[in-house]
Amino acid sequence: MKNEVQETIESLRSTHGNFSDRRIPADTVQAIIESSTRAGTASAMQDYSIIVLDDPTVMRELTGYAGSHALVFCADGNRMRMAARACGLRVPGGADAATFLTWCADAFLAAQTACIAARSLGVDSFFTNGIFRKGSEKAFEALGLPDRDCFPLITLVLGYALDPSRRKTERYRGKGLVHHGTYRALSADETLAMIQDYDDPEKRLGMEVDFRAKGCGHYVEWLFGQWLAPSDRGKADPVRERLTESGFY
Ligand SMILES: Cc1cc2nc3c(=O)[nH]c(=O)nc-3n(C[C@H](O)[C@H](O)[C@H](O)COP(=O)(O)O)c2cc1C
């Protein structure tokens, strides 16, 4: 028997951009944001910023998707540092890897909390890293993001699903996911079992795709051979370049 919070979490599913035209009321958006900011935060600093978008054209331009609203979660160390500098402290810009990852953790926790809060309020959503595909430079410009110590990580697109009953993806809970005490890699047999789990349409573990019709014997074969196959390996990595420019190394 699951409690109400567990039921809400279990009911999460992505609406991949197919939202109705219905707008989310402003107080509901505000409630989602308030819940979002209750997420855990390193040293109570909330080193992230949330850019709220309500113009579907802008959302589509920046991420490739649109809904009623979108929340762009950015790792952002500027606010606290500005406060420290205003107190006369010499706080240098830039962030080492541990600091950057900590800011990212803060931002991602807030993002997932927003997603759960939204569902509890009857609002559908999905995450997209479309900003990386569309070019983060475009987002920096359109959203007026600070040049340093800020990076748009993930967007939560919000709205009301046109088809709320559509297929729900399940989650893999088999071997190799949870490790007790120390990490233990999958054996060959366990790997095979996992491959078969993803191949089984009844288990609904992967994305909805007819991988056999695409000439693949297994789902993971399609996943790595086609979906994730790099088309431009060896070429420039604009996200990495932008990270460096923003002071993250
Ligand atoms: C980091 C991240 C990026 C994602 N990017 C996209 C995206 O660009 N387009 C999309 O349709 N779904 C995107 N998704 C949604 C996933 O495809 C979805 O969560 C996954 O297929 C599982 O389905 P479910 O959320 O309905 O359970 C993203 C999810 C995450 C966490």
The ligand as an SDF file (V2000), in Angstrom:
LIG
                    3D

 31 33  0  0  0  0  0  0  0  0999 V2000
   18.2530   14.7980  -18.5330 C   0  0  0  0  0  0  0  0  0  0  0  0
   17.0120   14.4380  -19.3060 C   0  0  0  0  0  0  0  0  0  0  0  0
   16.8780   14.8860  -20.6030 C   0  0  0  0  0  0  0  0  0  0  0  0
   15.7530   14.5680  -21.3420 C   0  0  0  0  0  0  0  0  0  0  0  0
   15.6100   15.0780  -22.5920 N   0  0  0  0  0  0  0  0  0  0  0  0
   14.4920   14.8150  -23.2990 C   0  0  0  0  0  0  0  0  0  0  0  0
   14.2870   15.4180  -24.5620 C   0  0  0  0  0  0  0  0  0  0  0  0
   15.0810   16.2330  -25.0270 O   0  0  0  0  0  0  0  0  0  0  0  0
   13.1660   15.0880  -25.2450 N   0  0  0  0  0  0  0  0  0  0  0  0
   12.2240   14.2410  -24.7500 C   0  0  0  0  0  0  0  0  0  0  0  0
   11.2130   13.9930  -25.4250 O   0  0  0  0  0  0  0  0  0  0  0  0
   12.3720   13.6630  -23.5160 N   0  0  0  0  0  0  0  0  0  0  0  0
   13.4770   13.9440  -22.7870 C   0  0  0  0  0  0  0  0  0  0  0  0
   13.6310   13.4110  -21.5270 N   0  0  0  0  0  0  0  0  0  0  0  0
   12.5870   12.5400  -20.9800 C   0  0  0  0  0  0  0  0  0  0  0  0
   13.0150   11.0780  -21.0580 C   0  0  0  0  0  0  0  0  0  0  0  0
   12.9900   10.6530  -22.3930 O   0  0  0  0  0  0  0  0  0  0  0  0
   12.0720   10.2450  -20.1870 C   0  0  0  0  0  0  0  0  0  0  0  0
   12.2180   10.6490  -18.8520 O   0  0  0  0  0  0  0  0  0  0  0  0
   12.3720    8.7510  -20.2970 C   0  0  0  0  0  0  0  0  0  0  0  0
   12.0950    8.2930  -21.5880 O   0  0  0  0  0  0  0  0  0  0  0  0
   11.5540    7.9560  -19.3020 C   0  0  0  0  0  0  0  0  0  0  0  0
   10.1740    8.1800  -19.5150 O   0  0  0  0  0  0  0  0  0  0  0  0
    9.2140    8.6810  -18.3610 P   0  0  0  0  0  0  0  0  0  0  0  0
    9.7760    9.9680  -17.7980 O   0  0  0  0  0  0  0  0  0  0  0  0
    7.8620    8.8900  -19.0200 O   0  0  0  0  0  0  0  0  0  0  0  0
    9.1550    7.6140  -17.3180 O   0  0  0  0  0  0  0  0  0  0  0  0
   14.7390   13.7430  -20.7630 C   0  0  0  0  0  0  0  0  0  0  0  0
   14.8700   13.3110  -19.4400 C   0  0  0  0  0  0  0  0  0  0  0  0
   15.9820   13.6670  -18.7170 C   0  0  0  0  0  0  0  0  0  0  0  0
   16.0820   13.2160  -17.2770 C   0  0  0  0  0  0  0  0  0  0  0  0
  1  2  1  0
  2  3  1  0
  2 30  2  0
  3  4  2  0
  4  5  1  0
  4 28  1  0
  5  6  2  0
  6  7  1  0
  6 13  1  0
  7  8  2  0
  7  9  1  0
  9 10  1  0
 10 11  2  0
 10 12  1  0
 12 13  2  0
 13 14  1  0
 14 15  1  0
 14 28  1  0
 15 16  1  0
 16 17  1  0
 16 18  1  0
 18 19  1  0
 18 20  1  0
 20 21  1  0
 20 22  1  0
 22 23  1  0
 23 24  1  0
 24 25  2  0
 24 26  1  0
 24 27  1  0
 28 29  2  0
 29 30  1  0
 30 31  1  0
M  END
$$$$
